[in-house]
């Protein structure tokens, strides 16, 4: 039972991190694509997007582990 929870938590962390990278890149292009170019905006968005998202994922997984 504990192994399944750990596998699910790691999978959720990986999927969430990938989604935050993609979302950050798309958000960067939408916000700053015209000003600094689409490629640079996507790169910066993909770099800075996961900063808050991964922290939120980790906190959420810790809370889930505590109430599980």
C-alpha positions as CSV (number, residue, x, y, z in Angstrom):
1,X,0.0,0.0,0.0
2,X,2.8,2.4,0.9
3,X,4.7,1.6,-2.3
4,X,1.7,2.4,-4.4
5,X,1.3,5.8,-2.6
6,X,5.0,6.6,-3.2
7,X,4.7,5.7,-6.9
8,X,1.6,7.8,-7.3
9,X,3.2,10.8,-5.5
10,X,6.3,10.6,-7.7
11,X,4.2,10.3,-10.8
12,X,2.1,13.3,-9.7
13,X,5.2,15.3,-9.1
14,X,6.7,14.5,-12.5
15,X,3.4,15.2,-14.4
16,X,2.9,18.4,-12.5
17,X,6.4,19.6,-13.2
18,X,6.1,18.9,-16.9
19,X,2.7,20.6,-17.0
20,X,4.2,23.7,-15.3
21,X,7.1,23.8,-17.8
22,X,4.7,23.7,-20.7
23,X,2.3,26.2,-19.1
24,X,5.2,28.5,-18.3
25,X,6.4,28.4,-21.9
26,X,3.0,29.1,-23.3
27,X,2.4,31.9,-20.8
28,X,5.7,33.4,-21.6
29,X,5.0,33.5,-25.3
30,X,1.5,35.0,-24.6
31,X,2.8,37.7,-22.3
32,X,6.2,38.6,-23.8
33,X,6.4,37.1,-27.2
34,X,6.1,40.3,-29.1
35,X,8.4,42.3,-26.9
36,X,11.4,39.9,-26.6
37,X,10.7,37.3,-29.2
38,X,8.8,34.0,-28.9
39,X,11.8,31.8,-28.3
40,X,13.3,33.8,-25.5
41,X,9.9,34.3,-23.9
42,X,9.2,30.5,-24.1
43,X,12.6,29.7,-22.6
44,X,12.2,32.2,-19.7
45,X,8.6,31.0,-19.1
46,X,9.7,27.3,-19.1
47,X,12.5,28.2,-16.6
48,X,10.5,30.4,-14.2
49,X,7.1,28.7,-14.5
50,X,8.0,25.7,-12.3
51,X,9.3,27.8,-9.5
52,X,6.0,28.2,-7.8
53,X,4.3,25.2,-9.3
54,X,6.8,22.6,-8.0
55,X,6.8,24.2,-4.5
56,X,3.0,24.0,-4.5
57,X,3.1,20.4,-5.7
58,X,5.6,19.4,-2.9
59,X,3.5,21.1,-0.2
60,X,0.3,19.5,-1.6
61,X,2.0,16.0,-1.6
62,X,3.3,16.5,2.0
63,X,-0.2,17.5,3.2
64,X,-1.7,14.5,1.3
65,X,0.8,12.2,2.9
66,X,0.0,13.5,6.4
67,X,-3.7,13.0,6.0
68,X,-3.4,9.7,4.2
